[in-house]
Amino acid sequence: MKKYILISAMALGLLATACSEDTEGLTGVTYYAVIELDGPEYMMAPAGTPFVDPGYSATMQGEDITSQVKVTTNMDLQDPKPGYYSIAYSAVNPDGFSAAKQRYVLVADADDKASGYYTTTEATNLNGSNFFGVNACSILVYGTGKGTYIISDLLGGFYAQVRGYGDAYALKGEVEIAADGTITLVDSYLQGWGDSANALTDGKFDAATETMSWTCDYTEYNYLFNVTITK
């Protein structure tokens, strides 16, 4: 019996030592920073004009720690170029635990009518059938500053949003938009399956109605995604 008591005591001692080492340097209770953004999470900004951040605030255990927030972005805040950017706001508590928020900014030239945040319409379908149901998907279009545009999903969000597979299953495309609104495919790639579109046809941008439409031929089975999006 004494042998078992001795072994148990040794085990408890080792456990206490391990716990002490694991929690060394930590306070008894840790409080996390809470970051709040002023203004919209998604916004547009003009190219070539200094970006004015709508603002943010941060608290921790009721104390204002806004001055401790670190802001990082790869956007040139003084002379933003056309493109799509994220701004990260982060703060770390005394125990080293971080909290973060993100803001997303689409930068476009003043005369760029195509760039913007779009939503699919009821006209969007797969092979002429309403496999999208009542889902309205969010599609992003933005200029690269090199005469081409990036469309976040040539499939209208079917796999990424409707099926819920996530952003890796959005077919990202680079296109050219001619003066008459004709949209032609330059390149495309779907990360999740490592493939691309077979073709893009009937591409059209109507600046007056702020609407884009195209038919994307995808997969070896030639699925036809007929997509219409509007701002």
C-alpha positions in Angstrom: 0.0 0.0 0.0 2.8 2.4 0.9 4.4 1.7 -2.6 1.1 2.8 -4.3 0.8 5.9 -2.2 4.4 6.8 -3.0 3.9 6.4 -6.8 0.7 8.5 -6.6 2.4 11.2 -4.7 5.2 11.3 -7.3 2.7 11.5 -10.2 0.9 14.4 -8.6 4.2 16.1 -8.0 5.2 15.8 -11.7 1.7 17.0 -12.8 2.0 20.1 -10.5 5.5 20.8 -11.9 4.3 20.5 -15.5 1.3 22.7 -14.9 3.5 25.3 -13.2 5.8 25.3 -16.2 3.0 25.6 -18.7 1.4 28.5 -17.0 4.6 30.3 -16.1 4.4 34.0 -17.1 0.6 34.0 -17.5 -1.7 36.0 -15.2 -4.5 34.1 -13.4 -7.2 35.5 -15.7 -6.5 36.8 -19.2 -8.5 39.5 -20.9 -8.6 39.9 -24.6 -8.6 43.1 -26.6 -11.9 44.0 -28.3 -11.5 46.0 -31.6 -14.3 47.8 -33.2 -14.3 49.4 -36.7 -16.0 52.7 -37.5 -17.6 52.8 -41.0 -18.1 49.9 -43.3 -16.1 46.7 -43.4 -16.2 46.7 -47.2 -15.6 50.1 -48.9 -14.5 51.8 -52.1 -11.9 54.5 -52.4 -10.6 56.6 -55.3 -7.1 55.9 -56.8 -4.5 58.6 -56.4 -6.2 60.2 -53.4 -4.9 59.7 -49.9 -7.0 57.1 -48.1 -8.9 58.3 -45.1 -9.5 55.5 -42.6 -13.0 55.8 -41.1 -11.5 55.0 -37.8 -11.4 52.3 -35.1 -11.3 51.8 -31.4 -10.1 49.1 -28.9 -10.8 48.3 -25.3 -9.5 45.7 -22.9 -11.2 45.1 -19.6 -13.0 48.4 -20.0 -9.8 50.3 -20.6 -9.3 52.3 -23.9 -6.2 50.8 -25.7 -6.9 52.3 -29.1 -3.4 53.8 -29.1 -1.9 50.2 -28.9 -3.6 49.0 -32.1 -1.2 48.1 -34.9 -2.5 48.8 -38.4 -0.9 47.0 -41.4 -1.7 47.0 -45.1 0.0 46.7 -48.4 -2.0 49.6 -49.8 -0.1 52.8 -50.4 -2.3 55.0 -48.1 -1.0 58.3 -49.6 -1.3 57.3 -53.2 -3.5 54.2 -53.5 -3.3 52.3 -56.8 -6.2 50.4 -58.4 -6.7 47.0 -56.8 -8.3 45.2 -53.8 -6.7 45.5 -50.4 -7.2 44.5 -46.8 -6.3 46.5 -43.8 -5.5 44.6 -40.6 -6.1 46.1 -37.1 -4.5 44.1 -34.3 -3.7 44.3 -30.6 -2.0 42.0 -28.1 -2.8 41.5 -24.4 -0.2 41.2 -21.6 -0.2 37.4 -22.0 0.6 37.6 -25.7 -2.9 36.7 -27.0 -3.9 38.8 -30.0 -7.2 40.1 -31.4 -7.7 41.4 -34.9 -10.2 42.9 -37.3 -10.1 43.4 -41.1 -11.3 46.1 -43.4 -11.4 45.6 -47.2 -10.9 48.4 -49.7 -11.5 48.4 -53.4 -9.5 51.2 -55.1 -10.6 52.3 -58.5 -10.0 55.2 -60.9 -12.7 57.9 -60.9 -13.8 57.0 -64.4 -13.8 53.2 -63.8 -17.4 52.2 -64.1 -16.8 48.4 -64.0 -15.0 48.0 -60.6 -17.3 47.4 -57.7 -19.2 45.0 -55.4 -21.7 43.0 -57.3 -24.5 40.5 -56.6 -25.8 37.7 -58.8 -29.3 38.1 -60.2 -32.1 35.5 -60.7 -30.9 35.2 -64.4 -27.8 33.3 -63.1 -28.1 29.6 -63.8 -26.2 26.3 -64.5 -27.0 24.7 -67.9 -30.2 26.7 -68.0 -31.5 25.2 -64.7 -31.9 27.1 -61.4 -29.5 25.1 -59.4 -28.6 28.3 -57.6 -32.0 28.4 -55.9 -32.7 31.7 -54.2 -29.1 32.3 -53.4 -27.7 35.7 -54.3 -23.9 35.5 -54.3 -21.4 38.3 -53.8 -19.0 38.9 -56.7 -16.1 41.3 -56.7 -14.7 43.0 -59.8 -11.7 45.3 -59.7 -9.2 46.8 -62.1 -5.6 45.8 -61.9 -4.2 49.1 -63.1 -2.8 47.3 -66.2 -5.9 47.4 -68.4 -7.4 44.2 -67.1 -9.9 43.3 -64.4 -10.2 40.6 -61.8 -13.5 38.8 -61.3 -13.6 37.0 -58.0 -15.7 34.0 -59.3 -16.6 33.3 -63.0 -19.0 30.6 -61.7 -21.2 33.1 -59.9 -20.4 31.7 -56.5 -21.9 28.3 -57.2 -19.3 26.1 -55.5 -17.8 28.7 -53.2 -21.0 30.2 -51.8 -24.1 28.2 -52.8 -22.5 24.8 -52.2 -20.5 26.2 -49.3 -17.1 24.9 -50.3 -15.3 28.2 -49.5 -13.1 30.7 -51.4 -10.7 28.0 -52.7 -13.5 26.8 -55.0 -14.2 30.2 -56.6 -13.0 30.3 -60.2 -11.0 33.6 -60.2 -10.6 35.2 -63.6 -8.7 38.0 -65.3 -10.6 39.6 -68.1 -10.4 42.5 -70.6 -13.3 44.9 -71.0 -13.4 46.6 -74.3 -14.8 50.1 -75.0 -18.0 48.6 -76.3 -18.4 46.5 -73.1 -17.3 43.2 -74.5 -15.7 41.0 -71.9 -12.9 38.5 -73.0 -11.1 36.0 -70.8 -7.3 36.5 -70.2 -6.7 33.8 -67.6 -8.5 31.9 -64.9 -7.7 29.5 -62.0 -9.7 27.5 -59.4 -7.4 26.7 -56.5 -9.4 23.9 -54.9 -9.3 21.6 -58.0 -6.3 23.2 -59.7 -8.0 23.8 -63.0 -9.4 26.6 -65.1 -12.2 27.6 -67.4 -12.6 26.0 -70.8 -13.9 29.3 -72.3 -15.8 32.5 -71.6 -18.4 33.6 -74.1 -21.1 36.2 -74.4 -19.3 38.5 -72.0 -20.8 42.0 -71.7 -20.6 45.0 -69.4 -23.5 47.5 -69.5 -22.2 50.7 -67.8 -25.7 52.3 -67.9 -27.3 49.5 -65.8 -24.1 48.6 -64.0 -24.6 45.0 -65.0 -22.2 42.3 -66.3 -23.0 38.9 -67.8 -21.1 36.0 -69.4 -21.3 32.3 -70.0 -18.4 30.3 -68.5 -17.7 26.8 -69.9 -16.2 24.7 -67.1 -15.1 21.1 -66.4 -14.6 18.3 -68.9 -18.4 17.9 -68.9 -18.7 21.4 -70.3 -21.0 22.8 -67.6 -22.3 26.2 -68.7 -22.5 28.8 -66.0 -24.7 31.6 -67.2 -23.9 34.5 -64.8 -25.5 37.9 -64.5 -24.3 40.3 -61.8 -25.3 43.8 -60.9 -24.0 46.5 -58.4 
